[in-house]
């Protein structure tokens, strides 16, 4: 495919991606299937295709149009990378999935389509930021020792950027998170899911201890007097049912 045909295709894919994103969003908000269950994949793939098409039309670097073979190689690599995080989550238990399809083929197809968006989404966003120059003058030196952030947080917490405050904990964030997640923290109801997991512990939010379960058996009821009925039981005739009230 020559460059002119690629440009024509890119001009077609940009509005098509916007249309898919808009329809998927409205259908997801309305609860329509399959948009409701597959919105993650539809939203991310429409975003990636729009960014790649936009960059190619503007003459910037676009991996999808300039090297589609390498772009396709990103899909299984992206799935493999994310499966590493899923394997770590078996130990961390930081997230889980709800309302997944019961059919194994459909469920794993959805996994592969969703996980394959990780690296293309990162590279497309990186190319877009380089083209627009939004973060061109931003500098963030690497942190050699994370304990430095902790010491600065204790002395001058206003110098810590918001993402780092989120990771290393902040009293105001913890109090607001408690208030939003559990309107009645004294009762301890509805808070377990908000305060469990490694992420909540990293934010400084203490987990809610489980309620003690009493194992003591209740005392047996006092035995009362037993009365025996000496009246003869009635008998049922043929074709009649006998009921006791």
N, C-alpha and C positions, 0 to 999 in steps of 0.2 A: 504494500500500500504506500503510495507516494505521499509527500507532505501535504499536498492540497486536499487529498481525500481524508487524511487524518485530521486536518483542520476543520473540514466540513463535519466529520463525525464528532469532533469535540464541541462544535457549535450546537449540534443536535443533543448531545448528552447533557450539557449544562441545564437547559430548561427541563429536560426529562428527569434529571436527578432532583431538581427542585420540586417538580410535580410529584414524584414518588415520595419525597420527604414530607410534603404538605399533606398528601392524601393519607399517608401512614400515620402522621401525627393526629389528624382529625379522627381517623378510624380507631386509633388506639385510645384516644380520650373518650370515644363513644362506646368502647368495649367490643368492637367488631373483630371477629377472627378472620384470617390468621394474623391480622395486624396487631392485635392486642398481645399475643404471645410472642410474635416475631419482630416486635418494634425495634429492639436493639440492633439486629442485623440490618433491617431495612434503613434505619436512620444512619448507621455508620457507613454502609456501602454507598448510599446516596451522597453522603458527605465526601467520601473518598473520591468517587467518580466526578463529582462537581469540582473539587479542588484540582484534580489532575487535568480535567478538561480546561478549567480556567487558566491554569499555568501554561498549558500548551498553546492556547489561543493568544496569550500575552507574550509568547516567546521565551518563557522561563523553562527551567528544567522540569520535565514531567517523565517519571519513570514508566508510567502506564503506556504512553505513546511512543517514547523514544526507545525503550527497551522492554517490550511486553513480556518477553521470555523471563527476564530477571524479575519482573513484577509477579509473574505467576509462581516463580520459585519462592517468593515471600510467603505465599499462602500456607504451604505445609510447614515452613520454618516458623511462621507465626503461631500456628497451632501447637507445634512442639514446644515453643517457648512458654506459651500459656499453660500447657499441661504440666510444666515444671511447677508453676505457681499452684496449680490445682493439687499436685502431689504434696507440696508443702502445707496446703490447707488441711490435709488429712491430719496433720499434727497440730496446726494452729487453731483450726475450727473457727476461722474469722468470718466466713460467709457460707451460705448454702442457698440452694435454688428451690423455688416454690412453683407449684402448678406446672410441673414438667409433663410432657406427653408420656402416656403409658407405653406407647409403641416404641420398641428399642431402636428401630431403623430411623423413625422420625426424630426421636430424641437425639441420637448421635449425629444425624445430619445437621440438626440445629446447632449442636456443639461445634462441629467443624466449621460451619458457615460463620458463626459468631466469633470463634477463636481466631479465625484467619484474618480478622480485621485489625489485630493489634499492631503488628509491624507496618502494614500499609498506612494505617491511620497516623502512626508516629512519623514516618518518613514524609507523607504528604503534608502534614502540618509543619514539619521542619522546613520543607521546600517553600511553603507559603510564607512562613515567617522570614525566611531569607530573601524572598522576592520583595515582600512589602517593606522589609527593614524595620519592623516594629520594635524588635529587641536588639537592634544593631549596636546601640551604644550602652546596652545593659551589660554589667560585669558582675559576675558572682564567683569569687575565688573558691576553690574547693576547700572543704573543711577537713583538716588532717586529723583532728581529735574531736569527736562529738561531745566530749565532756566540757569543752570550751563553751559550747552553747548552753550547757546546763549551768555553768558558773556565771555566765553573763545574764542568764535568765533570773538567777537569784539576786544579782546586784542591780541590773538595769533591764527589767523585762521589756521596756518600750523599744529597745534596740533589736529585739528578736522579731523577724518577719512572721506574719501570720501562719504560714505553713509550718514553720519550725515551732511556734507556740502550740500548734495543734498536736504535733508529734511529741513534744517534750512536756506537755501539760501546762495548764494555766488555771488558776483558781477561778477566775471569772468564767472561763469556758466551761469548767466542770459544773459550776453552780447553774449556769444557764442550761446546760445539757440535762442536768437533773430536773430542772423545772419544766423543760419542754417535754422530756420523755415520760415523766411521772408527775402529774399534777398533785398527787397525794403521796409523797415519799414516805410519810410516817406509816402508812398502811402496808407499803411494800408490794402493792399489786400492780402488775403490768410493767414492771421495771426490769425484770430479769433479762429480757432480750436486749434492752438498751445498755446494760452495764456489763454484760458478759463478753468474753472474747479478748484477744490480745490487743486489738485496736483501742478498745475502751480503756484497758489498763495502761496503754502508752499515753493516753490523754490525761491520766491522773484521775479518772472516774473510778471510784472503788466499786467492786462488784457487790451486788446485793446478796447477803448470805441467805441460803435457803431456810425456809421456816422449819423449826424443829418438828419432827413427827413423833408423836407419842406412841410408844409400843406397849404401854400398859393396857391390859384388858379391863374393860369395865366390870364392876362387881356384878355378880349374877343377881337377878331379881329375887326378892324374898318370896319364898314358897307360901302360897295361900292355901286355904282349905280346899279340898277336892270333894266335889259333890257327885254322887253317882245317881243317874236317873234310873228309877226302877219301873218306869212306865213302859209297856210293851210297844215296840216299833210297829207302825202301820205297814201293811203289805200292799204292794201294787198289783193290780189285776193285769190280765193280758192286754198288751198294747198301751199301757199307761206308764208314765214316768214318775218316779218318786223324787220329790225335791225336799230339801231340808233348809229351813230358814234359820 
